[in-house]
Amino acid sequence: MELQKIPVSVESGRNIIIGQTHFIKSVEDIYEALVNSVPNIKFGLAFSEASGPCLVRLDGTDETLAQIASDIVLELGCGHIFVIILEGAYPINVLNAIKNVPEVCKIYCATANPVEVIVCKTEQGGAVIGVVDGFAPKGKESDEEKKKRHEFLRKIGYKR
């Protein structure tokens, strides 16, 4: 058994969602969950099939984002993993819909931060053990930082 740390990052303005699902039907169901959550959403989706031909299945509303997602899935080398690359939308807009897809087992991360995926490789294949999402905390927020957080959430329309 070998543990690997695989760095994954997305361009500014994009977010990544990494999860586990269990059936080839997931590609179409996750696609539908995304397009039904955000009108005109721009995304790429890739899923690694874990039996039969063991292909990376991909779809999306943007071919470039679908290729990026499929490249990440191939690099991770784990069965039944999916990767979504979002542009112009945030995970908060789609996460509940994705979690409600019957085939989805787990969401590892949903972020714009750099991610390190911890993968365990065996003779059979690979498994995502977990992710490192972003960076370690540097301290506690001050009253001024709390005020900035409140203002930011209202500025981007997530709080009134």
KETORKOL-103240 format. One record per residue (C-alpha): z negated, y negated, x. Coordinates in steps of 0.1 Angstrom, whole numbers, plus 5000, padded with zeros to 4 digits. Layout:
ZYX ...
This chain:
500050005000 500949655013 499749315000 502249025002 501848654995 505148524982 505448144979 507348004949 507947644942 510147454917 511847114921 510246804908 510646774871 510647144866 507947394856 507647764861 506048034839 505448384854 504348664832 504549034824 506349194795 507249554788 510649594771 514249494776 514149334742 511849064758 514748864771 516148794737 512748744721 511448504747 514748314746 514348274708 510648174712 511747894736 514647754716 512547764685 509747564702 511647274716 514947134704 517547124731 515247284756 516747344791 515547664807 516447974827 514848314820 514848634841 513248974835 512949274858 513649594840 511349874853 513250184843 516850304838 519150084859 516249854869 518249534867 517249174866 518249064831 518848684827 519548434801 518848074792 520347744782 521147644818 523047874841 521547714873 517947754860 518748124850 519948194885 516848034901 514648244878 516548564887 516348494924 512548454921 512248784901 514348964928 512148814955 508948924938 510349274934 507949384906 508849574875 508449414840 507949064853 509548764838 510148414852 511048104832 512147784848 511747484824 513347144828 512546844806 509847044787 506347144796 504647484793 502247344768 505247314744 506147684746 503147884758 501747984724 505248094712 505648304744 502248464740 503148554704 506148754715 505049114708 506249254742 504448994763 501449144781 500248854803 500948504815 500048464852 500748094855 502547804838 502747514862 504747254882 502547324913 503547534942 502547894936 501748184958 502248514940 500048794954 502049114952 501049474959 503849704971 503750084969 506250354973 507050324936 507449954934 505549624932 502849474910 501749114906 498049114914 497648744906 498748394916 497348094935 498347794914 498247464933 495447364956 491647394959 489447124943 488446834966 485446714945 484346604911 485946334891 484345994890 484045764860 487245584872 489145914876 487946024841 489345694827 492645754845 492846104830 492245964795 494845694800 497445934814 497146174785 497645894760 500545744780 502546074779 501746124742 499346424743 496346234730 495945934707 
